[in-house]
Amino acid sequence: MDVKEFKNKWIGRISSELKDFPDEFLNSIETKEMALPGTLLMPGAELFGHFEILDADSNLFVQTESKAKMKYILYANRNKSRKIHVPVLEKELEEVVRRYEKHLYGFLKEMKKDYENNFRSLKKFNEVSTAIFNSLNLHLF
């Protein structure tokens, strides 16, 4: 197996096993609806305990005091949705983000083991795993 085949294998596997965020993580949590621009969003600066989320033109989309809420919005925007459901309670929002990140780290852990088995080294694992996640528009913040 070469690196290209490895990437394709993991892109396919993650695509088929990836849970839909946030819907598959909300269960019976009380939520409120939030409108999104339907375009790329990215993290901005942290200023005095406030976290910025910027649009593709580097304009401020929203600012929040919660790092978990920043992550939640960015993760939920993966498919450039126009609206999302956000947990009302901060504790529940943090738990949803934690479970989603655990889900993603699970893929990384298995991918790392598979990479080492196939290539007998982890020399370029970070580069390969980043390329796989980027191709699926997945990020860990």
Secondary structure as UniProt FT lines:
FT   HELIX           3..17
FT   TURN            21..22
FT   HELIX           23..26
FT   TURN            27..28
FT   STRAND          31..35
FT   STRAND          41..47
FT   TURN            48..49
FT   STRAND          50..55
FT   TURN            56..57
FT   STRAND          60..64
FT   HELIX           67..76
FT   HELIX           77..79
FT   STRAND          83..87
FT   HELIX           90..119
FT   TURN            123..124
FT   HELIX           125..135
FT   TURN            136..137
//
